Amino acid sequence: MIKKIGPTEIKPKHKASCHCGAVELELTLPDGVVDPRRCDCSICRRKGAIAASVPLSGIQIIKGADVLKLYQFNTNTAKHYFCSVCGIYTHHQRRSNPEQYGYNVGCLEGVNPFDLGEIGTHDGVNHPSDRR
């Protein structure tokens, strides 16, 4: 099921930031937050964030590119970014679709992820890229 917060609640251009404000992103969300989800892979279950996706062109780093740190593991395909000051995960280039970024819904200004209701969980333990 695709859960969507419509464009009336989320402007097409939306600001996201880490906790300390050192990193600011501008996201292009013409359809709002589409298909928010959790993942149960080893990194996602530890960070506990709700993620949604945008095309690579849908995220612009407005501030703090110099404090973003990259973490990769396993196949080194996915690129996980977090603020080196406060540690908050902001976004990642997806392993299952490297043409998209997943972003931390909790970083969106004016959006409380606890207001989204029930969030589905994707099976990241049995990742589709591992079935080759």
Secondary structure as UniProt FT lines:
FT   STRAND          4..5
FT   TURN            7..9
FT   STRAND          13..17
FT   STRAND          24..28
FT   TURN            30..31
FT   STRAND          33..34
FT   STRAND          37..39
FT   HELIX           42..47
FT   STRAND          51..55
FT   HELIX           56..58
FT   STRAND          59..63
FT   TURN            65..67
FT   STRAND          68..71
FT   TURN            74..75
FT   STRAND          79..83
FT   TURN            84..86
FT   STRAND          89..93
FT   TURN            98..99
FT   STRAND          100..104
FT   HELIX           105..107
FT   TURN            109..110
FT   HELIX           113..116
FT   STRAND          120..122
FT   TURN            125..126
FT   HELIX           128..130
//
